[in-house]
Amino acid sequence: MLQAYRRCLVNQRLSPPSSVSPLKSIYYFSDYQIDHPRHGSTLTSRGAGYIVRKGTGGRSSVSGIVATVFGATGFLGRYVVQQLAKMGSQVLVPFRGSEDSPRHLKLMGDLGQIVPMKYNPRDENSVKAVLAKANVVINLIGRDYETRNYSFEEVHHAMAEQIAVLAREHGGIERLVQLSCLGASSSSPSRMLRAKAAGEESLLREFPEATIMKPAVLIGTEDRILNRWAQFAKKWSFLPLIGDGSAKIQPVYVVDVAAAVVASLKDGGTSKGKIYELGGPEVFTIHELAQLMYDTIREWPRYVKVPFPIARALASPREFLLNKVPVPLPSPQIFNLDEINALTVDTLVSPNALTFDDLGVVPHKLKGYPVEFLMSYRKGGPGYGTTISEKVTGTEI
């Protein structure tokens, strides 16, 4: 009888008030109803605007920014998301892969700050859905090689134009930041850089208040240049130099570029409609950057100089077969035809361009912390070999 009495008391506590209709009473017992009030949004579908800022500026504060970051699951994306979340912004993360694609980003913000949203970049309604609650849009979509499904023109031009058109129609987007590439020009020998330039032009035509960032080659833990070189050098005991390695570039630390993106959102709108060229504080030739890589992994440098015609010949079969075979082809590593064409000219910041200085960001020099991730390639562990500061000479073939 005691157990029956306890069950009666429990049933009385769980019973809904008499004023609640029988249909709504199911919400008291199930957390899986589609219309459950807990899952409803209080934001309008035309953009949240800048809500009241609260807190001291940390992750548990409210910055007033609700940002949709396209390409957030990529190399630069994780650093931009981290910087936004660190200041108390809500970040909407569109992704088109598996549910695990944005998983690593969830840890970068407080509870509810990072919101993954599955979408299809070719479906306009899907893109509108991930823009609906935002007041800031950041487009980081990019790829340095083509696939059977996505061409340079679609990824860098058409998608940028579509985002700009939908952001303008949205009505509540306060800021739009587009990530392009240093050297993007309609006259560039690189198809990717020509597509980037076309994307910039279309985006500014549709959304004139947009801010365009043009970073140089990005260096960081997940980069696609020093990691590839180190892996190739460890596997084959030499590194091919395209041309003679004399092409000049201005590599930049990825964290500095993410800081520049966030700085443009906090400048009171002075960066609207402007183009920034983001290069590191030092100019390297390809040979000098490779030497820095060898110094850091503490290996004897060995190079094979590959003339441009031979490099193009080695890279061309993939481009020729890309849409002619029924299966996906491997991603290019060292011999990427478009990158080879880009190396025929120097890629440096223009003398009169807006730079990090105009955004109040001081970029890091590469030697030291920004390339310390290469220590993982030392065959005897981090303490193996000579120190980075010692000059190591090698042979050239």
Secondary structure, 3 states (H helix, E strand, C coil): CHHHHHHHHHHHHHCCCCCCCCCHHHHHCCCCCCCCHHHCCCCCCCCCCCCCCECCCCCCCECCCEEEEECCCCHHHHHHHHHHHHCCCEEEEEECCCCCCCHHHHHHCCCCCEEEEECCCCCHHHHHHHHCCCCEEEECCCCCCCCCCCCHHHHHHHHHHHHHHHHHHHCCCCEEEEECCCCCCCCCCCHHHHHHHHHHHHHHHHCCCCEEEEECCEECCCCCCHHHHHHHHHHHCCEEEECCCCCEECCEEHHHHHHHHHHHHCCCCCCCCCEEEECCCCCEEHHHHHHHHHHHHCCCCEEEEECHHHHHHHHHHHHHHCCCCCCCCCCCCCCCHHHHHHCCCCECCCCCCECHHHHCCCCCCCCCHHHHHHHHHCCCCCCCCCCCCCCCCCEEC
